[in-house]
Amino acid sequence: MSILESPAARSTGAGTSEGTGKGAAARGATYAQAPSYGKAPGRRHFALRRFHSLMGLVFGAYVTVHLLVNFTGFWPKAYQQNVDHIHALSPMLPLIELTAIFIPLLVHMLYGIYITWAGVKFNTTKYAYGGNVRYALQRWTAVILLLFLAFHIGTLHKWGLGGINDIAAKLHHNDPKYVVPFPDYPLFDAQNLAYQSTAGALKYGWGMDHPVANGVIAGFYLLGIWSAVFHWANGLWTSAIAWGLTITASAQRRWGHVCLGFGIILLIIGTGAWAAFAVMGKPSLPESATHTLDYQTSEDVNAGATTGPGTPIIPGDEQRVPSPATR
């Protein structure tokens, strides 16, 4: 396995002739020169690079859990129960999401952009070594992943387009006559319809009358998952260099084998999670198949209940609202 010399590896001398005391030529040019900075990233780069790595590890751990939960989509009710366990963390859930997902993602993203715009030069055309190819792929998968996360969070998460709806509704004092900007979002419905709404988002995200656009969305989801898996597995390997845990070439090679195995396993899980909804998903599955929480119907509300209306996801289902005991 050829070894990539990342900016962090250069700081420790790992994978270079200076770090091992042997020239690359003596080893048959096994190790290629890594991409270099067009300008110095600054004295604080040593600490910031490790903080950037730490935030990536936190977000990567979340990606692993997220894909494992979604893999249970092959069993709709089990998936619904897993979603229930997550939402049972409320009212602490927003804080957990902020500290374990969004802040690490934002920090990792911003410093990753800085590293790229600081003048990183790819040398894949001159040195076609596996390490340099992985270095370039790490950057390209980051771009794909950012676009994917913007779409994924924007359409499914309550802090995406659904959050804009909430703000707009509050600005209009929750006027029942006011139509929010994105009435069909978020697409995800955690209460009893987690499976159906997720399958609907992947199979009919653009509406049932646009099969080509829906196919593009499903394909983009698969590309996003593959990009996340590669970026996480390869980043897990380089993070060990950044933290000085794998300084020698042999240590990097052994850890590389571990990360490769981890990446393959997670790739299978991620692809399976995608197939569970995009290929085998049944958006019209009866709610009784995934029912785990009690709720009140719109007729109950009209009869005098005090809770607000819910959001129907599957066409034909009556409007639903959570009962006071399950909100």
Buried (B, 14 or more C-beta within 10 A) or exposed (E): BBBBBBBBBBBBBBBBBEBBEEEBEEEEEBBBBBBEBEEEBEEEBEEBBBEBBBBBBBBBEBBBEBBBBBBBBBBBBBBBBBBBEBEEEEEEEEEEBEEBBBBBBEBBBEBBEBBEEBEBEBBBEEBEBEBBBBBBBBBEBBEBBBBBBEBBBBBBBBBBBBBBBEEBBEEEEEEEEEEBEBEEBBBBBBBBBBBBBBBBBBBBBBEEEEEEEBEEBBEBBBBBBBBBBBBBBBBBBBBBBBBEEBBEBEBBEEBBEEBBEBBEEBBEBBBBBBBBBBEEBBBEBEBEEBBEBEBBBBEBBEEEBEBEEBBBBBEEBEBBBBBEEEE
